[in-house]
């Protein structure tokens, strides 16, 4: 009856005889042979340890031995190996079988390959963790964006001569912020390419785009630095259109950047240089644009920003230290 029951089930099963030396397998069903890839003549008469291998947990093996010594039922999972050497995660249950006098006569064991199930569970956990991290990151970005927008609106209203002009300025600055976000989105908000950031910042000023000369190697900036550079370039462009080189027909702007090796570090040197425009002089007071260029940019980049009012035109020189993987050559 036991033989018929074991043979008929679709679950992998074995019967061992603890009263024989080394507790050999005395009965095995087709499901076990299919799962392990062994023929019956390579299984019968052997101890089940032949399924163990390099990655089988020794503690699990010891737990099985102790359960067998104490005639106790045990449930656990451990790595076993098929005949072809491939591994699988075996959900094992071993139960002692006693005769009418309470003497142990056999050990019954069932095995289930749960490799795919556990891999699916691990993938699900990884996906859930990824979704949690994405949600946290999205929340962080939204808060940062709202803070930036709030600062733009507050400071612009504080310095604008009229509500109408404030509305135009706020709109232009938010467009620049949106262009910077677009560049970051293309790289999963991890970084953006400096040239793309600069071109995106001047894109709203389509009537003067042809008067820029933009040149430099491929460099990637972190998200915060990218946003800071985009907003600063926008302000420089706006000032140039109102008061600087782009306020006259012959004026042009040269934007260049280089990477310099100094003291074992890579330094980004970015220069905005206006030429062929009207003479410029320092403003009588600092507006939000000036603060954003000189102070906020330096803070966000962790570098230095120098604004020089040369007779030939305004020059803004920005320098910051790059991470080792920022420059792509």
Phi, psi and omega in degrees: 000317179297318180299317182294319182294316180295317183293328186280335185285152179272352177275139179297127183219150174222154173236129177243161181245103182288351180271358176253156180304132175068017173048062186284159173286130179244346180209137181214147179256172184296328180298322178294317181296321178293318182293322185264340180083006180269144169282160185300324184288348175262002182247312183299132178092356181252153172285149184295352183294347179295346177278348182281161181203193187302326184261008175288131184290118179301327179293323176294319179297318180294323178297322177295314181299318180293321178297320179293318180297325184262010179052047184242144177289146181217143175232128176197174175237137178209160179279128173238172184233140176278174181298327181278004178093350179287147182261158174211157179268116187260119172272105191252137172231125178240131182226132177285148176243125183250154174273184184296342181262004179084011178269137180288135181241330180210163165245129177258134181225135173245146181229138176228128176283108182253020183303309183295322180297312181293324177296319177297319178296319179296320178296319179298316179297319180295321179294316179298319179294319178297316179297322179295316180295321178297317179297317178297317181294320179297317178300318180297317181294318180299316179298316180296318180296315179297322178296319179295314179299317179300317180295318179300311182296312183298310183290325179294316178297328182291328187250346183288141180288339180209160179295324180298313179292324177299318179298316179296317182293316179299315180301315181295320180292324178290327174297317178298319177297319179296321177297320178295320177297322180298317179297321180290324181299327180295342179236035176056030177063019177270321180196172174212156184280133188301316180301320179293323178297314182294314180295323177295326181289329180267352183303320179299338180264063189298333183288345181240006184301326182288357182256015177254142168244113186241125184207137177171164180288167179287118183225138179249133179249150174293165188305311183298318180293322180299315179297318181297316179295317181300314181294322180293316179297321177300314180295320178297319179296316179299315179296322180294324179290323182281315191232343190254214188300327183277003177274351178235158188295326186273350186288146178223166177230132177250122177243116181229156173212148179225166176244123181246137177266117179215134175056035178077009181235158175262128181245131174270126176242111182248132182231130171254120184229120177265144179213157179064027177250187179289159176301142181241157178215158180301142179291155180287337177214160180270118172270181181298323180298317179295318178297318181297318181290310189279315189260308183295319180297315179299319181294313183291327179276341186066036183221206182243143177229122178242128176249120185241126181264083178277157179299325182285344181148163182290142176233130175239122182243124183241133179224134178209158178275136180261150169290162186296330182263010182285324183268125180250118181235000000 
